[in-house]
Every structure is written in C-alpha cells, then in structure tokens.
Amino acid sequence: ELAAREPHPVDGRAAMLVLTDAGRDVVERATVALNAEVFENVGLDDGDAEELAGIIA
C-alpha cells in the first residue's frame, strides 16, 4: 500500500490519508525522475543557460 487511512488526532469525525514508507519511496523516485526529465536538460546551450541565470539572479 502506498497510503493509509488514519484517524484525525483532534477531530474524531475525520480521517487523514498518510503516505506509507512505500508511498514515500515512490514519491522520492518520482521526484528524482521528474527533476532529471524537466530540469536537467531545459534545451539551452551553455551560453544561453548562463545568460538566463544572469537575468533571473
């Protein structure tokens, strides 16, 4: 299971959805994969990347 239902600690009428250890592992792997896919290669050559970094810094 990636998530589990737990009782709310204050409101006994409510329940909370929490990640299990397996769910946290999936989130970690997905975050690494997303960052590699989206942020490591943004399609700019080195000069353009440096110029962009200078503009937004």
Residue frames as qw, qx, qy, qz and C-alpha x, y, z in Angstrom:
[[0.000, 0.887, 0.461, 0.000, 0.00, 0.00, 0.00],
 [0.419, 0.399, -0.005, 0.816, 1.18, 3.48, -0.83],
 [0.215, -0.412, 0.164, -0.870, -1.17, 5.29, 1.55],
 [0.309, -0.314, -0.864, 0.243, -3.09, 4.52, 4.71],
 [0.329, -0.681, -0.258, -0.602, -6.11, 6.00, 6.39],
 [0.396, -0.100, -0.654, 0.637, -5.56, 7.18, 9.96],
 [0.215, -0.820, -0.528, 0.049, -7.90, 8.85, 12.42],
 [0.143, 0.764, -0.076, 0.624, -7.51, 12.59, 12.79],
 [0.458, -0.005, -0.643, 0.613, -5.66, 13.30, 16.06],
 [0.093, 0.066, 0.367, -0.923, -8.11, 16.03, 17.18],
 [0.608, 0.142, -0.046, -0.780, -11.33, 15.63, 15.20],
 [0.435, -0.070, 0.890, -0.117, -12.66, 12.14, 15.79],
 [0.672, 0.549, 0.352, -0.351, -15.12, 12.54, 12.91],
 [0.482, 0.785, -0.321, -0.220, -12.36, 12.96, 10.35],
 [0.909, -0.102, 0.281, 0.290, -9.73, 10.71, 8.86],
 [0.046, 0.831, -0.409, -0.373, -6.39, 11.55, 7.28],
 [0.924, 0.368, -0.010, 0.109, -4.68, 9.97, 4.33],
 [0.321, -0.808, 0.462, 0.173, -0.98, 9.45, 5.04],
 [0.640, 0.550, -0.529, -0.087, 1.83, 8.05, 2.94],
 [0.939, -0.313, 0.113, 0.087, 3.32, 4.73, 3.96],
 [0.445, -0.584, 0.509, 0.449, 7.06, 4.08, 3.72],
 [0.539, 0.240, 0.688, 0.423, 6.40, 2.51, 0.30],
 [0.242, 0.889, 0.378, 0.087, 4.47, 5.63, -0.73],
 [0.220, -0.901, 0.211, 0.308, 7.33, 7.86, 0.35],
 [0.548, -0.245, 0.638, 0.483, 9.73, 5.74, -1.71],
 [0.454, 0.572, 0.600, 0.326, 7.53, 6.17, -4.80],
 [0.042, 0.987, 0.144, -0.065, 7.34, 9.93, -4.25],
 [0.409, -0.706, 0.404, 0.413, 11.12, 10.14, -3.85],
 [0.538, 0.026, 0.686, 0.489, 11.77, 8.16, -7.05],
 [0.329, 0.763, 0.516, 0.209, 9.16, 10.16, -8.98],
 [0.118, -0.965, 0.018, 0.234, 10.67, 13.44, -7.78],
 [0.459, -0.482, 0.552, 0.502, 14.16, 12.40, -8.88],
 [0.480, 0.308, 0.707, 0.419, 12.84, 11.25, -12.27],
 [0.184, 0.905, 0.382, 0.040, 10.82, 14.43, -12.78],
 [0.230, -0.878, 0.205, 0.366, 13.75, 16.65, -11.88],
 [0.490, -0.241, 0.656, 0.520, 16.00, 14.73, -14.27],
 [0.402, 0.512, 0.685, 0.327, 13.45, 14.91, -17.08],
 [0.094, 0.923, 0.355, 0.111, 12.36, 18.51, -16.69],
 [0.227, -0.963, 0.093, 0.114, 15.13, 20.47, -15.04],
 [0.661, -0.408, 0.435, 0.455, 18.43, 18.85, -16.03],
 [0.342, 0.062, 0.591, 0.728, 18.02, 19.47, -19.76],
 [0.238, 0.687, 0.406, -0.554, 15.97, 22.56, -20.50],
 [0.635, 0.600, 0.415, 0.254, 17.09, 22.74, -24.12],
 [0.079, 0.987, -0.138, -0.036, 19.53, 25.63, -23.79],
 [0.762, 0.342, -0.308, 0.455, 23.18, 25.59, -24.74],
 [0.602, -0.342, -0.375, 0.616, 25.70, 26.62, -22.06],
 [0.182, 0.111, 0.034, 0.976, 25.85, 30.27, -23.19],
 [0.388, -0.469, -0.388, -0.692, 22.08, 30.68, -23.21],
 [0.683, -0.499, -0.524, 0.096, 21.78, 28.95, -19.83],
 [0.487, -0.205, -0.272, 0.804, 24.38, 31.29, -18.32],
 [0.041, -0.256, -0.178, -0.949, 22.62, 34.33, -19.81],
 [0.547, -0.524, -0.490, -0.431, 19.28, 33.19, -18.43],
 [0.665, -0.419, -0.471, 0.400, 20.81, 32.55, -15.00],
 [0.316, -0.027, -0.117, 0.941, 22.25, 36.07, -15.05],
 [0.244, -0.395, -0.331, -0.822, 18.89, 37.57, -15.94],
 [0.657, -0.534, -0.425, -0.320, 16.95, 35.82, -13.20],
 [0.646, -0.166, -0.496, 0.556, 19.62, 36.04, -10.49]]
